[in-house]
């Protein structure tokens, strides 16, 4: 005799054994009808393609930079001449600094997402890891740690910390306040 019930999204069966007076429950690996319906709903093709996860992550990084440093866009950042003297505060230099910082944050996760799978696919084929599968997790951790260690200096070094900009690109009052052709500003992190 077989009695079926729905519990926790999986089909459970109650088996009554003829030689025994007790019943035993068995969890079947067959998904229940409601779970099948849910799975088929998620598999439906959509008319608009979903954006890749990286583009939403990049958008979030850019929004984070703009929201956290919005005051710099409103008030500007300090620009210095070649001798280190303060020339003034520039909103245009602030916009350049935020753009450079946002690009840095977009590039930062790329080596972290690309390098570990490539390195691990090569390392998993070695005799050492095939003979000792327990070493797989520590090796993966070390590879990820190395990728983090490589990615941060690489991303930060894309743009110099003290970036230069020509005075002709800045506000007229900044261009009039110095005789230098270029001024520098701190792009921030």
PyMOL commands that set and color helices and strands:
alter all, ss='L'
color gray80, all
select helices_A, chain A and resi 33-42+53-68+70-75+91-123+127-131+135-156+167-169+172-177
alter helices_A, ss='H'
color red, helices_A
select strands_A, chain A and resi 2-7+10-16+23-31+77-80+86-90+162-166+182-186
alter strands_A, ss='S'
color yellow, strands_A
deselect
rebuild
show_as cartoon
